[in-house]
């Protein structure tokens, strides 16, 4: 079945709604698009994720950066990508070496460790070292599963909403470009996946618009708790999926 045939199905309608909700979450909290959409859409139909979600999240992250551009911190981004670029190549190697269940368990374990470190430490500061480490973990996870948000989101957990959304958006935009490029070079992207991804763009734009009314309600402690809860829940979901399919 080609891409157009997949789009003209009830499954695509469900996937469209899931993508809309995921885009609203990302536009409000600063991350969460892939955390919500990739596991659900992978179960619905493998053609819907992860590559189409990588493609469609690019315009979303660019729009978020433009909206919050005053809070961008370029220096932090440089150190994150000092880790993310080599992490992407490690991710490619893992794609070739490990089974899908093993990858799920590995990725979920990495996120859960990060969540544990955040909730168990009273002082969690961003430093060059933590930025590089978070970038590396994000690169690996983004390449393997398109879920590269948790390590970076945990890194910015104690910052304000605009800072979280702006810098995560910038990291994700550049990171998605790297991930798609490396995946394409490795033969891990098909034309059908690109077409399906483009069909999801209206859902993403609708989610971006819907987030406007939610932004004032998600800040401070609420934002920090949301980041930890969403990251932890996604990690547990991946862990369970990997264990069941082992």
C-alpha positions in Angstrom: 0.0 0.0 0.0 1.5 3.4 -1.0 1.4 6.6 1.0 -1.8 8.0 -0.5 -3.6 4.8 0.3 -2.5 5.0 3.9 -3.7 8.6 4.1 -7.2 7.7 2.9 -7.9 5.4 5.9 -9.7 5.7 9.3 -6.3 5.0 10.8 -4.9 8.2 9.4 -7.8 10.2 10.9 -6.9 8.8 14.3 -3.2 9.5 13.7 -4.1 13.1 12.7 -5.9 13.7 16.0 -3.0 12.2 18.0 -0.5 14.5 16.1 -2.7 17.5 16.8 -2.7 16.7 20.6 1.0 16.0 20.6 1.7 19.4 18.8 -0.4 21.2 21.4 1.6 19.6 24.2 4.9 20.5 22.6 3.9 24.1 21.9 2.8 24.5 25.5 5.4 22.6 27.6 8.3 22.8 25.2 8.6 19.1 24.4 6.5 16.0 24.3 5.5 15.7 20.7 7.4 12.6 19.9 6.9 11.2 23.5 3.2 11.1 22.9 2.9 10.5 19.1 5.6 8.0 18.3 4.7 5.2 20.6 1.0 5.5 19.8 1.4 5.9 16.1 3.9 3.1 15.9 1.3 0.8 17.4 -1.4 2.1 15.1 0.6 1.7 11.9 4.4 1.7 11.5 4.2 3.9 8.4 3.1 6.8 10.7 6.2 6.8 12.9 9.0 7.6 13.6 10.1 9.2 10.3 6.9 11.1 9.5 6.9 12.6 13.0 10.5 13.7 12.5 9.5 15.5 9.3 6.4 17.2 10.7 8.0 18.3 14.0 10.5 20.5 12.1 8.1 23.3 11.1 6.6 23.1 14.6 9.9 23.6 16.4 10.9 26.5 14.1 7.6 28.2 14.8 8.1 27.8 18.6 11.6 29.3 18.3 10.3 32.3 16.4 7.6 32.8 18.9 10.0 32.7 21.9 13.2 34.0 20.2 14.0 36.5 23.1 14.7 33.6 25.4 17.1 31.7 23.2 20.6 31.0 24.7 22.9 30.1 21.7 25.9 29.3 24.0 24.0 26.4 25.7 22.9 25.1 22.3 26.5 24.9 21.1 27.5 22.6 24.0 24.4 20.5 23.6 25.3 19.8 20.0 28.9 19.0 21.0 27.2 15.9 22.5 24.3 15.5 20.1 26.2 15.1 16.9 28.3 12.1 18.0 25.3 10.8 19.8 23.4 10.6 16.5 26.1 8.4 15.0 26.0 6.1 18.1 22.2 5.9 17.5 22.8 4.8 13.9 25.1 2.0 15.1 22.5 0.9 17.6 19.8 0.8 14.9 22.0 -1.7 13.1 23.0 -3.8 16.1 20.1 -4.0 18.5 16.5 -5.3 18.2 13.6 -3.0 18.6 12.7 -4.3 22.0 16.3 -3.9 23.2 16.3 -0.3 21.9 13.1 0.4 23.8 14.5 -0.9 27.1 17.8 1.0 26.6 16.1 4.3 25.8 13.6 4.1 28.6 16.3 3.2 31.1 18.3 6.3 30.1 15.3 8.6 30.6 14.4 7.0 33.9 17.9 7.6 35.2 17.6 11.2 34.2 14.3 11.6 35.9 15.7 10.0 39.1 18.7 12.4 39.1 16.4 15.4 38.8 13.8 14.5 41.4 16.5 13.2 43.9 18.7 16.3 43.7 17.9 19.7 45.2 20.4 21.5 43.0 20.4 20.5 39.4 22.3 23.1 37.5 23.1 23.4 33.8 26.8 23.2 33.1 28.9 22.5 30.1 29.3 18.9 31.2 25.5 18.3 31.8 24.7 20.1 28.5 27.2 17.8 26.6 25.9 14.7 28.3 22.3 15.6 27.8 23.0 16.4 24.1 24.7 13.0 23.6 21.8 11.1 25.2 19.3 13.1 23.1 21.2 12.4 19.9 21.1 8.7 20.5 17.4 8.6 21.5 16.4 10.9 18.6 18.1 8.8 16.1 16.8 5.5 17.4 13.2 6.4 18.2 12.6 10.1 17.3 12.2 10.6 21.1 15.1 12.9 21.9 13.3 15.3 24.2 13.6 13.9 27.7 17.3 14.5 28.3 17.1 18.1 27.1 13.9 18.9 28.9 15.3 17.6 32.1 18.3 19.8 31.6 16.1 22.9 31.4 13.7 21.7 34.1 14.4 24.7 36.5 14.1 27.4 33.9 11.1 29.6 32.9 8.6 28.6 30.3 9.9 30.8 27.5 13.5 29.6 28.1 12.4 26.0 28.1 10.3 26.3 24.9 12.8 28.5 23.0 15.9 26.5 23.7 14.3 23.1 23.4 12.8 24.3 20.1 16.1 25.4 18.8 17.8 22.2 19.8 15.1 20.1 18.3 15.0 22.0 15.0 18.7 21.6 14.4 18.7 18.1 15.9 15.8 16.9 13.6 17.8 18.2 10.6 20.8 16.1 11.7 18.7 13.1 12.4 16.9 13.1 9.1 20.1 13.7 7.2 21.9 10.8 8.9 18.9 8.5 8.6 18.6 9.3 4.9 22.3 8.6 4.3 21.8 5.3 6.1 18.8 4.3 4.0 16.4 4.6 6.8 13.9 7.1 5.1 11.4 6.2 2.4 9.4 8.4 0.0 6.1 7.0 1.5 7.2 8.1 4.9 8.0 11.6 3.6 4.5 11.9 2.0 2.7 10.8 5.1 4.8 13.3 7.2 3.7 16.2 5.0 0.1 15.2 5.3 0.4 15.7 9.1 1.5 19.3 8.9 -2.0 20.8 9.1 -2.5 19.0 12.5 0.8 20.5 13.8 -0.2 24.0 12.8 -3.6 23.5 14.5 -1.8 22.4 17.7 0.5 25.4 17.6 -2.5 27.7 17.5 -4.4 25.8 20.2 -1.5 26.2 22.6 -1.9 30.0 22.8 -4.6 29.8 25.4 -2.7 27.3 27.5 0.7 29.1 27.8 -0.3 31.4 30.8 -1.5 28.4 32.8 1.7 26.3 32.5 4.6 27.9 34.4 6.9 27.6 37.4 6.2 24.5 39.5 3.5 23.3 37.1 5.9 23.4 34.2 8.7 21.5 36.1 6.3 18.8 37.3 4.8 18.4 33.8 8.3 17.9 32.3 9.2 15.2 34.9 5.8 13.5 34.6 5.7 13.4 30.8 9.3 12.2 30.6 8.8 9.5 33.2 5.5 8.3 31.7 7.0 8.0 28.3 10.0 6.1 29.6 7.8 3.6 31.4 5.7 3.1 28.3 8.8 2.4 26.2 10.0 0.0 28.9 6.8 -1.9 29.0 6.6 -2.1 25.2 10.2 -3.4 25.0 9.7 -6.0 27.8 6.4 -7.3 26.2 8.1 -7.7 22.8 11.4 -9.1 24.0 
